[in-house]
């Protein structure tokens, strides 16, 4: 487990095509675990204990549930429920018996520093997570927003919720204060995390608008 920013730890597992990450956020109000699925989290429970345990655990979507027993073990040890979008609930219940709570398209807030943001993609209930600490803003993007080879790869799929989704709520994501984008899946040769500058902020907003425009034209 590596401390990559103040109060932010990353757990890495190397695979055949790249690296998988989970993230542990240390907070005075209660620590959060963002599980990336394939990262080897079980080996770090004692470290979590030393850092104050786990208050809540989050998954971006049900595909992150590679090990349903893990979430049950974390709940048993720390009392941390599992949080996810309501559209993931049926599949989550099939994969783990961990007590869980869900939220809707409006997202979910934990205090003033952490929020879940609805972002349909390969799973119609996928969420991004945004955390603010020390004046810096971190966006945890699963595998659906990444920078690679100088280009943005954005997996927004508005056709997943075409009857209820409002495109403007997704366009607004690019206007949020953001300093870093952290994926939980990273192919070899891609950045482990991206640090925004003025140019990449503009290119991110442009690519996101294009995704939304393509959807609207096809609808």
Secondary structure per residue as TSV (DSSP state, phi and psi in degrees):
chain	resnum	aa	ss	phi	psi
A	1	X	-	360.0	125.1
A	2	X	E	-114.4	132.3
A	3	X	E	-81.2	110.6
A	4	X	E	-102.9	-23.3
A	5	X	E	-145.6	162.0
A	6	X	T	-52.3	124.0
A	7	X	T	69.7	10.1
A	8	X	E	-124.2	117.9
A	9	X	E	-110.5	144.8
A	10	X	E	-121.8	134.8
A	11	X	E	-109.1	126.2
A	12	X	E	-117.6	143.2
A	13	X	E	-135.5	123.7
A	14	X	E	-82.4	139.2
A	15	X	-	-126.5	-169.3
A	16	X	S	-66.3	-36.9
A	17	X	S	-110.2	-4.4
A	18	X	E	170.4	-156.2
A	19	X	E	-117.5	147.8
A	20	X	E	-117.8	141.8
A	21	X	E	-127.6	146.0
A	22	X	E	-122.9	159.8
A	23	X	E	-130.5	140.0
A	24	X	E	-118.6	122.1
A	25	X	E	-108.7	120.5
A	26	X	-	-91.6	123.7
A	27	X	-	-136.6	147.0
A	28	X	T	-64.1	-31.7
A	29	X	T	-81.6	-4.2
A	30	X	-	131.8	131.6
A	31	X	-	-76.8	148.8
A	32	X	E	-120.1	142.9
A	33	X	E	-117.1	123.3
A	34	X	E	-107.9	104.3
A	35	X	-	-90.7	125.8
A	36	X	-	-91.8	6.8
A	37	X	S	98.5	-76.2
A	38	X	S	-89.1	-13.3
A	39	X	S	-63.0	144.9
A	40	X	-	-83.8	83.6
A	41	X	-	-81.2	-33.2
A	42	X	G	-53.1	-32.9
A	43	X	G	-72.8	-5.0
A	44	X	G	-118.5	12.3
A	45	X	H	-63.5	-35.5
A	46	X	H	-66.0	-35.8
A	47	X	H	-66.8	-40.5
A	48	X	H	-57.7	-42.6
A	49	X	H	-58.5	-44.9
A	50	X	H	-65.8	-27.6
A	51	X	T	-89.9	2.6
A	52	X	T	110.5	9.8
A	53	X	-	81.6	-167.4
A	54	X	-	-124.3	125.9
A	55	X	S	-89.0	-41.6
A	56	X	E	-146.4	146.4
A	57	X	E	-122.2	140.4
A	58	X	E	-125.5	148.2
A	59	X	-	-126.0	145.5
A	60	X	S	-68.2	-40.7
A	61	X	S	-162.9	175.1
A	62	X	G	-65.6	-19.8
A	63	X	G	-64.4	-17.7
A	64	X	G	-75.4	-10.0
A	65	X	-	-86.1	66.0
A	66	X	S	-73.6	-24.6
A	67	X	-	-139.1	90.9
A	68	X	H	-62.6	-27.9
A	69	X	H	-66.3	-32.3
A	70	X	H	-56.1	-47.1
A	71	X	H	-66.5	-36.1
A	72	X	H	-64.8	-41.1
A	73	X	H	-66.0	-39.5
A	74	X	H	-65.9	-41.3
A	75	X	H	-64.7	-41.7
A	76	X	H	-62.8	-38.6
A	77	X	H	-81.7	-39.1
A	78	X	H	-116.9	-10.6
A	79	X	-	77.6	19.2
A	80	X	-	-89.6	119.4
A	81	X	E	-75.2	164.7
A	82	X	E	-101.7	130.8
A	83	X	E	-116.6	140.4
A	84	X	E	-164.0	168.0
A	85	X	E	-68.5	148.8
A	86	X	G	-62.7	-27.3
A	87	X	G	-72.0	-12.5
A	88	X	G	-93.4	-4.6
A	89	X	H	-61.2	-45.1
A	90	X	H	-60.1	-44.7
A	91	X	H	-71.9	-34.6
A	92	X	H	-62.4	-44.4
A	93	X	H	-63.8	-29.2
A	94	X	H	-73.8	-25.6
A	95	X	H	-98.9	-22.8
A	96	X	-	-150.8	148.6
A	97	X	-	-97.2	12.7
A	98	X	S	-65.8	132.1
A	99	X	-	-54.3	134.5
A	100	X	E	-139.1	163.0
A	101	X	E	-135.8	149.0
A	102	X	E	-123.8	165.2
A	103	X	E	-138.1	167.9
A	104	X	-	-100.9	-162.3
A	105	X	T	-64.0	-19.5
A	106	X	T	-73.0	-9.7
A	107	X	-	86.0	-162.3
A	108	X	E	-156.7	137.6
A	109	X	E	-117.2	143.4
A	110	X	E	-123.4	104.5
A	111	X	T	63.0	-154.5
A	112	X	T	-96.4	-3.6
A	113	X	T	-114.1	-8.4
A	114	X	E	-137.1	139.0
A	115	X	E	-148.3	148.4
A	116	X	E	-98.5	136.4
A	117	X	E	-123.5	122.1
A	118	X	E	-64.9	133.7
A	119	X	-	-155.8	80.9
A	120	X	-	-59.9	138.5
A	121	X	S	-149.8	-125.7
A	122	X	S	-61.2	-28.5
A	123	X	S	-112.5	133.6
A	124	X	T	-69.4	-12.4
A	125	X	T	-112.3	27.4
A	126	X	-	-68.6	146.3
A	127	X	E	-127.0	148.1
A	128	X	E	-98.7	160.6
A	129	X	E	-126.5	138.0
A	130	X	E	-126.8	130.1
A	131	X	E	-130.1	139.5
A	132	X	E	-116.5	130.5
A	133	X	E	-153.0	128.7
A	134	X	T	58.6	33.3
A	135	X	T	79.9	2.8
A	136	X	E	-110.7	150.5
A	137	X	E	-121.2	128.5
A	138	X	E	-118.4	128.6
A	139	X	E	-113.6	118.8
A	140	X	E	-97.0	118.7
A	141	X	-	-117.2	16.9
A	142	X	T	53.8	-129.6
A	143	X	T	-113.4	10.6
A	144	X	T	-100.1	-10.1
A	145	X	E	-134.8	116.1
A	146	X	E	-145.4	154.0
A	147	X	E	-105.7	127.2
A	148	X	E	-149.3	128.6
A	149	X	T	62.4	27.8
A	150	X	T	83.0	2.1
A	151	X	E	-121.4	151.6
A	152	X	E	-86.9	138.2
A	153	X	E	-118.4	111.0
A	154	X	E	-122.1	122.3
A	155	X	-	-100.3	35.0
A	156	X	-	-65.9	131.2
A	157	X	-	-127.7	83.7
A	158	X	G	-69.1	-19.9
A	159	X	G	-64.5	-17.8
A	160	X	G	-66.3	-29.7
A	161	X	G	-135.7	47.0
A	162	X	T	-62.8	-22.7
A	163	X	T	-85.4	-22.5
A	164	X	T	-120.8	-16.7
A	165	X	-	-76.1	142.7
A	166	X	-	-108.3	111.7
A	167	X	H	-53.7	-33.5
A	168	X	H	-64.1	-27.7
A	169	X	H	-70.0	-26.4
A	170	X	H	-84.5	-36.0
A	171	X	H	-60.7	-32.7
A	172	X	G	-67.2	-18.6
A	173	X	G	-59.5	-38.6
A	174	X	G	-68.1	-14.6
A	175	X	G	-92.4	-6.2
A	176	X	S	-70.2	144.5
A	177	X	-	-60.2	125.0
A	178	X	-	-144.5	135.0
A	179	X	S	-112.9	-29.8
A	180	X	E	-140.6	141.9
A	181	X	E	-113.4	127.2
A	182	X	E	-123.8	111.1
A	183	X	-	-82.9	166.6
A	184	X	S	-108.5	3.4
A	185	X	E	-134.7	130.3
A	186	X	E	-143.0	114.7
A	187	X	E	-70.6	152.5
A	188	X	T	-58.9	134.7
A	189	X	T	98.0	-16.1
A	190	X	S	-91.3	161.9
A	191	X	-	-68.3	138.3
A	192	X	S	-66.0	-32.7
A	193	X	S	-155.6	155.5
A	194	X	E	-107.8	132.2
A	195	X	E	-98.4	117.1
A	196	X	-	-65.7	144.4
A	197	X	-	-129.1	-179.2
A	198	X	H	-59.7	-37.2
A	199	X	H	-69.4	-45.9
A	200	X	H	-74.5	-25.6
A	201	X	H	-63.4	-44.7
A	202	X	H	-66.1	-42.0
A	203	X	H	-68.9	-32.3
A	204	X	H	-65.3	-47.6
A	205	X	H	-61.1	-40.3
A	206	X	H	-64.4	-44.6
A	207	X	H	-67.6	-37.5
A	208	X	H	-66.5	-42.1
A	209	X	H	-61.0	-39.5
A	210	X	H	-62.6	-43.0
A	211	X	H	-58.1	-44.6
A	212	X	H	-68.4	-41.8
A	213	X	H	-63.4	-41.7
A	214	X	H	-60.9	-38.7
A	215	X	H	-65.5	-44.7
A	216	X	H	-65.4	-36.9
A	217	X	H	-70.3	-30.2
A	218	X	H	-84.0	-19.6
A	219	X	-	-70.4	360.0
